């Protein structure tokens, strides 16, 4: 006997599928199948496993010699030179970059022209050319003097005594770094919304206060990641100071490779690992500096690696408990 439309159906008269179906709360949502992702993951894992197997089993890498050279005093002395050159060059480059960026924003056409010309010149000339040119600078100018242009000199310096290998390396890297840092700083300043400048001017705030308390904190959110990339490049660029007779990390490895030709590959691996450690340390500092300047710009700060690990562990435990309950 057919039921009229809208009539209620009792549980005994319901179809078998309806009687045996689970309650809605007990049903689990099945995730969408993604075969392409699994295939790509499997391919990547195979490639990574092949690379790791080759690194571990290929006798050409001579890992025993790598362990021997990794903490040798010669290598560590070169590493200290690399750190010193990178730190001094970064400081010199940052100061020069800030001054050049401010000059580029200045109302003086002379300052703008000089800043643009400097940036254009040092971004166009290869760094190795700058270093070699400075290394042979004493051949062009025997002495350096301070005084009146085309007039008497008040103070005179012997250039050959001032231009040590360390000085040449730091000045060369610093001058080159300043050109790139100037564009990074200028880009960060331009990223601040014009309304911020107008609001600060409407409040009658002094120019210096506007820059240090309003413009610069906002610009640093854009400057920090870009400038840290420059620092990473600077750390790697210190390997070029070997060509001006300064034994940094790369120079020490090259010298030892010439003395021990059979250890060239493990020595290069030693330099590679130390450069990886240095650049990784800079990246960690970058993360925390970006996180610091993100305060007030985002609703929630990005989690630290430790917080991510704790959250992943908590989610894993919750998932295990849910599966055990089902």
C-alpha positions in Angstrom: 0.0 0.0 0.0 1.5 3.3 -1.1 1.9 6.1 1.4 0.6 9.6 0.5 3.3 12.3 0.0 4.7 13.7 3.2 3.6 10.7 5.3 6.0 9.5 8.0 7.7 6.2 7.6 8.3 4.1 10.7 11.8 2.5 11.4 10.4 -1.0 10.8 9.2 0.1 7.3 12.5 1.9 6.4 14.8 0.4 3.8 17.6 -1.8 5.2 20.3 0.7 4.2 18.7 3.3 6.4 18.5 1.0 9.3 22.2 0.0 9.2 23.7 3.4 8.4 25.9 4.9 11.2 24.8 8.1 12.9 26.1 11.3 11.3 28.5 12.1 14.2 30.1 8.6 13.9 30.8 9.0 10.2 34.3 10.0 9.1 35.1 12.3 6.3 37.3 10.6 3.8 40.2 12.8 2.5 40.4 13.5 -1.2 42.6 11.1 -3.0 45.6 12.7 -4.6 47.6 10.1 -6.6 49.8 12.7 -8.3 51.0 13.9 -4.9 51.9 10.4 -3.8 53.7 9.6 -7.1 55.7 12.9 -6.9 56.6 12.1 -3.3 57.8 8.6 -4.2 59.9 9.9 -7.0 61.5 12.6 -4.8 62.2 10.1 -2.0 63.9 7.7 -4.5 66.1 10.5 -5.9 67.0 11.7 -2.3 67.8 8.1 -1.3 70.0 7.7 -4.4 71.9 10.9 -3.6 72.4 9.9 0.0 73.5 6.5 -0.9 76.0 7.9 -3.4 77.4 10.3 -0.8 77.7 7.6 1.8 79.2 4.8 -0.3 81.3 6.6 -2.9 85.0 6.3 -1.8 85.9 9.3 -3.9 84.6 11.6 -1.1 87.0 10.3 1.5 84.9 11.0 4.5 87.7 9.9 6.8 89.9 12.7 5.4 86.9 15.1 5.7 86.7 14.3 9.5 90.5 14.9 9.7 90.4 18.3 8.1 87.1 19.7 9.4 88.5 21.0 12.7 92.1 21.5 11.8 93.7 24.8 13.1 94.5 25.9 9.5 90.8 25.6 8.5 89.6 27.2 11.7 92.0 30.2 11.3 90.6 30.7 7.8 87.1 30.5 9.1 87.9 33.3 11.7 89.2 35.4 8.8 86.0 34.8 6.9 83.9 35.8 9.8 85.9 39.0 10.4 85.9 40.1 6.8 82.1 39.4 6.5 81.2 41.2 9.7 83.3 44.3 8.9 82.2 44.4 5.3 78.5 44.0 6.3 78.8 46.9 8.8 80.6 49.1 6.3 78.1 48.2 3.5 75.1 48.8 5.7 76.3 52.3 6.8 77.2 53.2 3.3 73.9 51.8 1.9 71.8 53.9 4.4 73.7 57.0 3.5 73.4 56.4 -0.2 69.6 55.6 0.1 69.1 58.8 2.1 71.1 60.8 -0.5 69.0 59.2 -3.3 65.8 60.5 -1.5 67.4 63.9 -0.9 66.2 67.1 -2.5 69.7 68.0 -3.6 70.3 67.1 -7.2 74.0 66.7 -6.5 73.5 64.1 -3.8 71.0 62.2 -6.0 73.3 62.2 -8.9 76.3 61.0 -6.9 74.2 58.3 -5.2 72.8 57.0 -8.5 76.3 57.1 -10.1 77.9 55.2 -7.3 75.2 52.5 -7.2 75.3 52.2 -11.0 79.0 51.8 -11.1 79.5 49.2 -8.3 76.5 47.2 -9.5 78.0 47.0 -13.0 81.6 46.1 -12.1 82.3 42.5 -11.0 83.5 42.2 -7.4 86.7 40.4 -8.4 87.6 43.4 -10.6 87.1 45.8 -7.7 89.2 43.7 -5.3 92.1 43.3 -7.8 91.9 47.0 -8.6 92.2 48.0 -5.0 94.9 45.5 -4.4 97.0 47.3 -7.1 95.8 50.8 -6.0 99.3 51.7 -4.7 100.6 51.5 -8.2 98.3 54.4 -9.2 98.6 56.5 -6.0 101.8 56.1 -3.9 100.4 58.5 -1.2 97.0 59.7 -0.1 96.6 63.2 1.2 93.9 65.4 2.9 93.9 69.1 2.1 92.6 71.7 -0.3 91.8 70.5 -3.8 94.5 71.7 -6.2 96.2 73.2 -3.1 98.4 72.3 -0.2 98.0 69.0 1.6 97.6 69.0 5.4 98.0 65.2 6.1 99.7 62.6 3.9 99.5 58.8 4.2 101.6 56.1 2.7 99.1 54.0 0.8 101.3 50.9 0.8 101.3 50.8 4.6 97.6 51.4 4.9 96.4 48.9 2.2 97.0 45.6 4.0 95.3 42.5 2.7 92.6 42.7 5.3 91.9 46.4 4.6 91.7 45.8 0.8 89.3 42.9 1.3 87.0 44.8 3.8 86.9 48.0 1.7 86.4 46.2 -1.6 83.5 44.0 -0.2 82.1 47.0 1.8 82.0 49.3 -1.2 80.4 46.6 -3.4 77.9 45.8 -0.6 76.9 49.4 -0.1 75.6 49.7 -3.6 73.3 46.8 -3.2 72.3 47.7 0.4 71.4 51.2 -0.9 68.8 49.8 -3.2 67.4 47.4 -0.5 67.1 50.3 2.0 65.6 52.6 -0.7 63.0 50.0 -1.6 62.1 49.5 2.0 61.6 53.2 2.5 59.4 53.4 -0.7 57.3 50.5 0.6 55.9 52.7 3.4 52.5 54.0 2.5 52.4 57.7 1.6 49.6 58.2 4.0 51.9 57.4 6.9 54.1 60.4 5.9 51.1 62.6 5.5 49.7 61.6 8.9 53.0 62.3 10.6 53.3 65.6 8.9 49.8 66.5 9.9 50.6 65.9 13.5 53.5 68.3 13.3 56.1 65.7 14.1 59.8 66.6 13.4 61.4 65.0 10.4 63.9 63.0 12.4 61.1 61.7 14.7 59.0 60.7 11.7 61.9 58.7 10.2 63.0 56.9 13.3 59.6 56.2 15.0 57.2 55.8 12.1 58.9 55.3 8.7 61.9 53.1 9.6 60.1 50.5 11.8 57.7 49.9 8.9 60.4 49.9 6.3 62.4 47.3 8.3 59.8 44.7 7.6 60.7 44.9 3.9 64.4 45.6 4.4 65.2 42.7 6.7 64.6 39.7 4.4 66.2 41.4 1.4 69.2 42.6 3.2 69.7 39.2 4.9 69.8 37.7 1.4 72.6 40.2 0.7 74.4 39.1 3.8 74.3 35.5 2.7 75.7 36.5 -0.6 78.4 38.5 1.2 79.4 35.5 3.2 79.9 33.5 0.0 81.6 36.4 -1.7 84.4 36.4 1.0 85.8 33.5 -0.9 87.1 36.0 -3.5 89.5 37.6 -1.1 91.8 34.7 -1.7 92.8 36.4 -4.9 94.1 39.4 -2.9 96.4 37.1 -0.9 94.1 36.9 2.2 93.8 33.3 3.5 90.2 33.0 4.4 88.3 29.7 4.7 88.4 29.1 0.9 92.0 30.3 0.7 93.1 27.9 3.4 91.3 25.0 1.7 92.9 25.9 -1.6 96.3 26.1 -0.1 95.9 22.8 1.7 94.6 21.3 -1.6 97.8 22.4 -3.4 99.9 20.9 -0.6 97.9 17.6 -0.5 96.5 17.0 -4.0 94.9 13.8 -2.9 92.6 15.6 -0.4 91.1 18.2 -2.8 87.6 16.7 -2.7 87.3 16.3 1.1 88.8 19.8 1.6 86.2 21.3 -0.7 83.5 19.4 1.2 84.9 20.9 4.4 84.6 24.4 3.0 81.1 23.6 1.7 79.9 22.4 5.1 81.3 25.4 6.9 79.6 27.8 4.4 76.4 25.9 4.9 76.7 26.4 8.7 77.4 30.1 8.4 74.5 30.8 6.0 72.1 28.7 8.1 73.1 30.7 11.2 72.3 33.9 9.3 68.9 32.5 8.2 68.0 31.7 11.8 68.8 35.2 12.8 66.7 36.5 9.9 63.7 34.5 11.1 63.7 35.9 14.6 64.4 39.5 13.3 61.5 39.2 10.9 59.3 37.8 13.7 60.3 40.8 15.9 59.4 43.4 13.3 56.1 41.6 12.4 54.6 42.6 15.8 51.6 44.8 15.1 51.5 44.0 11.4 50.0 40.5 11.7 47.3 39.2 13.9 49.4 36.3 15.2 53.2 36.0 15.0 54.6 33.2 13.0 55.4 30.2 15.2 59.0 29.4 16.0 60.5 26.0 15.0 60.1 24.7 18.6 56.4 25.8 18.6 55.9 24.1 15.3 57.4 20.9 16.6 55.2 21.0 19.7 52.0 21.7 17.7 52.8 18.8 15.3 53.4 16.5 18.2 50.1 17.5 19.9 48.2 17.0 16.6 49.8 13.6 16.2 48.8 12.6 19.8 45.2 13.9 19.2 45.0 11.9 16.0 46.1 8.7 17.7 43.6 9.1 20.5 40.8 9.7 18.0 41.7 6.6 16.0 41.9 4.6 19.2 38.4 5.8 20.3 36.9 4.8 17.0 
